[in-house]
Amino acid sequence: MKGWEKNIRRVVPYVPGDQPAGERLIKLNTNENPYPPAPGVKRALKEMDYDRLRKYPDPASLALTDCLAAYYGVEKDQVFVGVGSDDVLAMAFLTFFNSEKPILFPDISYSFYKVWAELFEIPYEMVALDEGFHILPKDYYRENGGVIFPNPNAPTGLLLGLEQVEDILQHNQDVIVIVDEAYIDFGGRSALSLLDRYENLLVVQTFSKARSMAGMRIGFAVGSPRLIRAINDVKYSYNSYTMNMPSLILGVEAVRDEAYFKETVGKIVKTRERAKERLGQLGFTFPDSMANFIFAKHEKAAAVRLFEALKERQIYVRYFAGPRLENYLRITIGTDEEMEELYRFLEGYLEEDGWKAQKNI
Amino acid sequence: MKGWEKNIRRVVPYVPGDQPAGERLIKLNTNENPYPPAPGVKRALKEMDYDRLRKYPDPASLALTDCLAAYYGVEKDQVFVGVGSDDVLAMAFLTFFNSEKPILFPDISYSFYKVWAELFEIPYEMVALDEGFHILPKDYYRENGGVIFPNPNAPTGLLLGLEQVEDILQHNQDVIVIVDEAYIDFGGRSALSLLDRYENLLVVQTFSKARSMAGMRIGFAVGSPRLIRAINDVKYSYNSYTMNMPSLILGVEAVRDEAYFKETVGKIVKTRERAKERLGQLGFTFPDSMANFIFAKHEKAAAVRLFEALKERQIYVRYFAGPRLENYLRITIGTDEEMEELYRFLEGYLEEDGWKAQKNI
């Protein structure tokens, strides 16, 4: 090892889902929205003045934060935006988790939490889900340096009711509690309504799922002015200008069109409920997802083989190795047509004798 | 103080230059390029497929890193991209400055270095420039945990020759040395040519200045495969997808058009040299800038008053308070027309008796 190599930080990074190229494939592996962004986004993209690109964007991203504040009915100083909710969450870890006590998050959850904790050397404890994959609020009653959980949880799709979220908050008033609501729009009630009562609550959402903007990298946090000021201070200590001009302009357009947003989300929810029926008929079991994906296990077929067979057929789903997960596939809800192709393939695959033999290898 | 407030990180953030709105103002305060991005950027913006925004961008940003590797004649695994060079530098601090010994950087320099060191709790020492604002390589011969300096330096504009940069490298082979070349294209020789011999060298550049893309937030680092792998690991531990789809597509277009790039840079250099003449005639003195700005002091007029008078006239330049800086203004090189307006205003201002009286208040 060379002298300078000892100064390099050692980390085990998060591994994102594949981004395979090609037009004909069916991509159900990264929880993207199968529908395009709002039509206003298309229009704004065409009308964008490229000459303005030579200037720095607004470092405070006010066009976008003001628009989100109006949409969600909070004050302007209660919103923070970042380069996807990953950027917002990373900044939040750095800003809010500075206790010597361990932060708490579920053991089966968004796997980035552990990565951020290790990157920033934050002590943490992972709290086991119950056998049905549920988060139990009482497991979060103990002393800690902060709490974070997704609602609905990923990759299970299970939703906590607002009462349960508040139960966790009531028992954690001395630390900062982050509710990661990447998937809340697909059937959950947001913790935003609890902000008035809990100054230590930060709600994080994203444009990547319900708003069809994964390619733009926009996420946001809503919280008390005190929390938002603190995370802004850290952001200005890291990168003054995180949001580029297109993301500010197109982000505003995505928020403006509420009718399109509701229509798109409605279609995905309908397809998801239909998927629950069809997958059930095919012999799959799954937690009752309130997100835009289903975390499914087959009574007979091994998940990893099914994953490989689907991939060969150009249908990409997500497989996570590891205890309690290795029999499951996380299947993003696509269009009705994409899902029909999935069911057709599964029918054929499960009828063949092949998978039975393979299962016993 | 509430219980949870003690877990909040305390920082003193960097304060970016004003981004005043309005069409008629002359903006010479944040070192933006006065010319638009390459024509290919305009075309690509119009042709961009908005439907693709629903999908995640390539987390490895290969289109852009490959294109930069080809342009600069390095291997594909030697390039890293981020959300402006601030993002790249912040990641680099986090990745490479993990020694218990202090890192070194000039005392008059990009003021973000100190902010990052404090954010990540990296010990640091600021090395004084000489009385002519020069970086002296011999001041960097002592033991340290890493070295970073801009070349040309900001806000002075002074350039180190390649031999001097190599001198610093030769005396710092056990730590990582970062050369921040945000302004290198305006007259300097890049340290890229030293990469073959120094595996511990990281060269950082940006699209915000010479490439007219401040609004897109694109920066990059070039270094040995070992350094690039390390910073990528940290990036994947922070945010998998930092570069949004438009920045990848438009970034490639900005690199492709070498003729336009050279033409634009040539115009700015010519305007800068003319500015040195005119400012000299007006009674200003300044280090001999090789960047797209001039750091100028007037023999009689107080900088802070001149700054305010210019602002009133809708001409924005940058003023830094603080020892050795408080008599200077940093003036970005604009178009010839913008600079003529500046000279006209200065002529009038300096002829008036007003500033003389004010100076003595």
Interface residues (C-beta under 8 A of the other chain):
Chain A: K2 G3 W4 E5 K6 N7 I8 R9 V11 V12 P13 Y14 V15 P16 Q19 K27 T30 E32 N33 P34 Y35 P36 P37 V41 K42 L45 K46 M48 Y50 D51 R52 L53 R54 K55 Y56 P57 D58 P59 V83 G84 D86 D87 A90 L94 T95 F96 F97 N98 S99 V115 W116 E118 L119 G145 G146 Q173 D174 V175 I176 E199 N200 S208 S212 M213 A214 G215 M216 R217 R226 A230 N232 D233 V234 K235 Y236 S237 Y238 N239 S240 Y241 T242 M243 N244 M245 P246 S247 L250
Chain B: K2 G3 W4 E5 K6 N7 I8 R9 V11 V12 P13 Y14 V15 P16 Q19 K27 T30 E32 N33 P34 Y35 P36 P37 V41 K42 L45 K46 M48 Y50 D51 R52 L53 R54 K55 Y56 P57 D58 P59 V83 G84 D86 D87 A90 L94 T95 F96 F97 N98 S99 V115 W116 E118 L119 G145 G146 Q173 D174 V175 I176 E199 N200 S208 S212 M213 A214 G215 M216 R217 R226 A230 N232 D233 V234 K235 Y236 S237 Y238 N239 S240 Y241 T242 M243 N244 M245 P246 S247 L250
